[in-house]
């Protein structure tokens, strides 16, 4: 799969407790992106944030989480991102969605590159 150099970056901000059809919303969004053959999606968990309600969501020592903010990032062509937006809008009951231009430098997959040398470095 190729991504055009001039692409779009879609960012979706949701809380980790948001759900869609008995599944975490962030997971449903990633699975829908995969189903629609978008190049890839990444979910990032934040340690602190607030949204429209101005309620702070933070990690605390005494509890695992308090509906931590999540960001889902997807980069692909204008056409594929715009085709994905109606499905995303249907899933989103709260949260924030942004779009911005992105320049793709490279998009690689497959096996890891071999090491630059054959073995451990030798001390002279």
N, C-alpha and C positions, 0 to 999 in steps of 0.2 A: 504494500500500500504506500502510495506517495502522498505527501501533503504539499500544497503549493507554498512557495517561499512567502508570499503575502497571504496570510491566513487570519483567522479570528481566534481570540482567546475568550472562552466563555467561563465565567466564574459564578458559582452558585453558592450562596451563603445560607446555611440551614442549621438548626439545632440538632444535636445527635439523637434526641428523643422523638423527632418528627417521624411519622410513619406514612406509608402508602401501601394499601392492601395488605396489612398484617406483616409488613417488612419495613426495616429501617429505610427512610426516604433516600438517604445517601446511597444505599445499596441499590434501590430501585432505579435511581438515576443512572448509576454506572452500568447496570445491566441493560437498561434501555439504550444507552449510548452504544454499548457493545452490539446489541441487537440491530441497531441502525448503522452499524459498520463505521462508527466514528473512529478516528485513529487511536484514541486512548483516553483514559480518564484517571485522575489522581484525586484521592480524598486526603485532605490535611486536617488534623485536629488542632485547634487552638487551645492555649492555656487560659486565656482571658478574653472576654469580649462582651459587647452588648449590642442590641438591635433596636428596633422600633419602640419596644416597651421601655427602653433605658434600664432594664434590669441587668445587673452584672452577672455574668456566668463565668465561674472560675474554678480551677482545680484547687482543692483544699487538702490539707494534710489528713484531716480526720474523715474525709469522704472521697470516694473514687471520682465522682464528677457531679456537676450540677447543670445538666443539659449543655455540655460544652459546645461552643461554636465549631462548625465544620465548614470547610471550603472545598468544593469540587471544582477542579480545573480541567477543561477540555480544550484542545487546540485542533482545529481542522479547517477545511476550506469554508469560505463564506456560504456556499450552497449547502453543505452538509450541516453546518451549525444552524443555519436558518431553517432547514427542514426539521431539525431536532426541537426547535423552540416551541412549537405547538404541543408536543408530547410533554415537554418540561412544564409548560404553563398549566397543563391539566393536573400534574402532580403537585404543584406548589400551592399550598394554602397559606403559607407564611414564608418569609425569607426574602432574600435579595438576589437578583440576577443582573450581572453586568457583562458587557461585551466590549472588547477593545481590539484594535489591530495588533497583530503579532507577526514578526518576521521569523520564519523558521530557518535556522542555520543548518541543522541536519536532523534527520529522524531515522534512527538505525535500530535494527533488531537482530536477533540471531545470537550466534555464539560470541562469547567474550573474546577480545583480542588476545593473542599470545603475548607472553612477557617479552620485555625488550632484551633480555639476556637469557642464556641457557641455564644458569644455575646461580648459586649464591655468589655474592661479590667476594673477590679474593683480596686479602690484605697483603700488600707487597712485601 
